[in-house]
Amino acid sequence: MDRFLHRRHRLRADCGVLRPAALVSLAAFGGAAYVAITSKPKSLQSYFFGICTALLALGLALHRLPGFNNPLIIANTTLSVGAAAFSQYANFDKGSAGLILLALLCRRAETAPEWGSLFKQTWPVALVTIAAVLGLATCIAYVKPDLKFTQVSALFLATNLFFTVVAEEAFFRGLLQDRLALSLANVRFGRSAAIVCSALLFGAAHAAGGGVYVMLATLAGFGYAYAYHLTRRIEAPIIVHFAVNAVHFIGFTYPHLN
């Protein structure tokens, strides 16, 4: 187990995962998000604080705001034969941004009938997205089938869901796509434009992984954006996104062939 997990002493309290500056950063972000959602729709105040919310969320996601010392939980580990080494952090800044957006700005399913309708509409999108993304990745030899469930699988999946998937979907779908669709509601093909912009921006956000990764992330982004478009509920893209990541991790080379 030690060869997979970072040594526990790196997670000691004295390393300060959250320092006082982090509380200031989160308070500023939460305050901007609250004002944005409580302001009159399409007002100058709503647009201004909406932009502030997006910029602060981006700063948290890119680890540019002070006060966070995100612990490394999987360190430089080779998970598949021939795969690139992989590391994973518990990004509290990004995860906190996602939870605040989820609580204040995102449309959520609240009743049993809503959940039933959501699942009925979401599972076909999930299957098509998984097949498209991982099928293309396999065809271009970016990954290959590699069924596995390692000592770190549960840790990876939980961390990926709460610190990555929720945060990214809350930002790209719950904030950006939703606001774009609202702003373009009276424009022909406005909602379609919101889907395209959301997917392209999601792909661009993965530029650090290289051109192939951007292409695959953009393709996946269209699936996530379409799931949100169909349901208007944030749980739908979260489900599709997590399903893609889980199938990739468990059933294929992770993160990619070296």
Solvent accessible surface area in square Angstrom, and as a share of the most:
residue,aa,sasa,rsa
1,M,111,0.50
2,D,125,0.65
3,R,183,0.67
4,F,16,0.07
5,L,42,0.21
6,H,34,0.15
7,R,168,0.61
8,R,201,0.73
9,H,91,0.41
10,R,128,0.47
11,L,75,0.38
12,R,133,0.49
13,A,101,0.79
14,D,110,0.57
15,C,38,0.23
16,G,19,0.19
17,V,35,0.20
18,L,84,0.42
19,R,108,0.40
20,P,107,0.67
21,A,40,0.31
22,A,0,0.00
23,L,116,0.58
24,V,106,0.61
25,S,10,0.06
26,L,31,0.16
27,A,69,0.54
28,A,52,0.40
29,F,0,0.00
30,G,16,0.15
31,G,35,0.34
32,A,9,0.07
33,A,0,0.00
34,Y,123,0.47
35,V,46,0.26
36,A,15,0.11
37,I,72,0.37
38,T,83,0.48
39,S,10,0.07
40,K,158,0.67
41,P,100,0.63
42,K,104,0.44
43,S,29,0.19
44,L,155,0.77
45,Q,95,0.42
46,S,21,0.14
47,Y,100,0.38
48,F,115,0.48
49,F,60,0.25
50,G,19,0.18
51,I,105,0.53
52,C,35,0.21
53,T,0,0.00
54,A,20,0.16
55,L,114,0.57
56,L,45,0.22
57,A,3,0.02
58,L,76,0.38
59,G,11,0.11
60,L,0,0.00
61,A,31,0.24
62,L,98,0.49
63,H,90,0.40
64,R,190,0.69
65,L,44,0.22
66,P,84,0.53
67,G,5,0.05
68,F,25,0.10
69,N,58,0.29
70,N,26,0.13
71,P,16,0.10
72,L,32,0.16
73,I,21,0.11
74,I,0,0.00
75,A,29,0.23
76,N,115,0.59
77,T,7,0.04
78,T,79,0.46
79,L,17,0.09
80,S,7,0.04
81,V,129,0.74
82,G,44,0.43
83,A,7,0.05
84,A,16,0.12
85,A,52,0.41
86,F,28,0.12
87,S,51,0.33
88,Q,17,0.08
89,Y,106,0.40
90,A,8,0.07
91,N,28,0.14
92,F,65,0.27
93,D,2,0.01
94,K,31,0.13
95,G,4,0.04
96,S,24,0.16
97,A,5,0.04
98,G,0,0.00
99,L,99,0.49
100,I,37,0.19
101,L,1,0.01
102,L,38,0.19
103,A,66,0.51
104,L,62,0.31
105,L,9,0.05
106,C,9,0.06
107,R,107,0.39
108,R,95,0.35
109,A,9,0.07
110,E,137,0.61
111,T,70,0.40
112,A,84,0.65
113,P,103,0.65
114,E,52,0.23
115,W,92,0.32
116,G,44,0.42
117,S,57,0.37
118,L,4,0.02
119,F,104,0.43
120,K,154,0.65
121,Q,67,0.30
122,T,1,0.01
123,W,149,0.52
124,P,52,0.33
125,V,16,0.09
126,A,10,0.07
127,L,102,0.51
128,V,104,0.60
129,T,8,0.04
130,I,31,0.15
131,A,68,0.53
132,A,40,0.31
133,V,10,0.06
134,L,8,0.04
135,G,32,0.31
136,L,59,0.30
137,A,2,0.02
138,T,49,0.28
139,C,112,0.67
140,I,73,0.37
141,A,68,0.53
142,Y,37,0.14
143,V,3,0.02
144,K,92,0.39
145,P,93,0.58
146,D,40,0.21
147,L,154,0.77
148,K,25,0.11
149,F,138,0.58
150,T,36,0.21
151,Q,106,0.47
152,V,0,0.00
153,S,0,0.00
154,A,67,0.52
155,L,62,0.31
156,F,2,0.01
157,L,27,0.14
158,A,49,0.38
159,T,9,0.05
160,N,11,0.06
161,L,40,0.20
162,F,116,0.48
163,F,43,0.18
164,T,32,0.19
165,V,0,0.00
166,V,11,0.06
167,A,7,0.05
168,E,19,0.08
169,E,0,0.00
170,A,0,0.00
171,F,25,0.10
172,F,17,0.07
173,R,0,0.00
174,G,0,0.00
175,L,6,0.03
176,L,37,0.18
177,Q,3,0.01
178,D,6,0.03
179,R,72,0.26
180,L,56,0.28
181,A,3,0.02
182,L,81,0.40
183,S,54,0.35
184,L,51,0.25
185,A,54,0.42
186,N,140,0.72
187,V,85,0.49
188,R,197,0.72
189,F,137,0.57
190,G,3,0.03
191,R,98,0.36
192,S,57,0.37
193,A,39,0.31
194,A,1,0.00
195,I,21,0.11
196,V,62,0.36
197,C,50,0.30
198,S,0,0.00
199,A,0,0.00
200,L,95,0.47
201,L,85,0.42
202,F,4,0.02
203,G,0,0.00
204,A,58,0.45
205,A,64,0.50
206,H,33,0.15
207,A,63,0.49
208,A,113,0.88
209,G,44,0.43
210,G,33,0.32
211,G,62,0.59
212,V,64,0.37
213,Y,84,0.32
214,V,40,0.23
215,M,87,0.39
216,L,10,0.05
217,A,9,0.07
218,T,22,0.13
219,L,62,0.31
220,A,5,0.04
221,G,0,0.00
222,F,75,0.31
223,G,11,0.11
224,Y,4,0.01
225,A,0,0.00
226,Y,99,0.38
227,A,1,0.01
228,Y,0,0.00
229,H,59,0.26
230,L,63,0.31
231,T,18,0.10
232,R,48,0.18
233,R,62,0.23
234,I,1,0.00
235,E,24,0.11
236,A,0,0.00
237,P,0,0.00
238,I,21,0.11
239,I,52,0.26
240,V,0,0.00
241,H,7,0.03
242,F,54,0.22
243,A,26,0.20
244,V,8,0.05
245,N,24,0.13
246,A,17,0.13
247,V,55,0.31
248,H,30,0.13
249,F,0,0.00
250,I,47,0.24
251,G,16,0.16
252,F,37,0.15
253,T,0,0.00
254,Y,26,0.10
255,P,27,0.17
256,H,56,0.25
257,L,46,0.23
258,N,150,0.77
